[in-house]
Amino acid sequence: MAYQLSKWDLSQLYPGYDSPELQSAFDMIEEQVSSFEGVRDKLKPDMPADQFVDVVKASEATTRIGNKLYAFAGLSFTADTQDQKAQALQARVLQFLAEIENRTLFFSLWWKALDDENANRLMDASGDYRYYLEAIRHYKPHTLSEPEEKIVNLKNVTGVSALGNLYDSITSRYTFKLKVNGREKELTAAELFSYRYNTDPNLRAESYRSQFKVYAADGSHPWANLPNHRARLAQ
C-alpha cells in the first residue's frame, strides 16, 4: 500500500486549542509551582536525602507537563505556521514556561552552588536521577546570578525564539520550482532541501538557486543577494 500523507494527529497530547485538558495543564503547572516555591527555605546542605529526592520528583512532575505543553504548541505551529491559533498558543506557552522556569530557577542555582561533599551524598541517594543532577552541575561555570538568568530566560522568548518563529511563518509558505531529469517540479522546502545531497553537483547547485530566487523575490533572507555564491559552494 502506498503511504498516504495526512495531517499530524496531536489528540494524544491534547484534544484541541480550546480543550479543558489544555487549560488544565496550565492550571496544574501553576498549582505545582506555587507548592514548589515553598521548598526554597528547606534547601540546606545537610538536608535529609529523602526530602531532597522528593524535591527532585516534584520538579520532574512539573517538567513533564511543561514538556507536553511545549510539544503540543510547537508541533501545532510546525504543522501550520499560518494558523493564528497555533501562533497564539505557541507565544502563550513560551512566555508561560519562561516565567515558570524563573520561579523554579532557585533550585538549580542552589544545586550548582552546593559543596561537592553534600552534592555527592545527595546524588548517592537519588537513584535514576543521578545523571540528571550531575549534568546540572556541569553548567556551574557558565551560570549567572539569579536576576541575570531570569532576564536571559525572558529575553529568549521575545528575542531569538520570536524571530525564529517569525522566520518560519514567512518562509514555510514558499514553494520552489526545480527541474529534475528534464521535468520541472514544484516542491516544498523540505522536498527541495533533499536535493542538497544529490550526487549530481549541478542539481545541488540548482536547488540553492531555486531557494534563493524565491527568497530574493520576497527580500526576506540575508543571503537573498548571494544565490550564485552559495550555489558555487554546493559544487
PyMOL commands that set and color helices and strands:
alter all, ss='L'
color gray80, all
select helices_A, chain A and resi 20-42+49-79+84-113+116-124+127-138+140-142+146-158+160-171+189-197+201-218+227-234
alter helices_A, ss='H'
color red, helices_A
select strands_A, chain A and resi 176-180+183-187
alter strands_A, ss='S'
color yellow, strands_A
deselect
rebuild
show_as cartoon
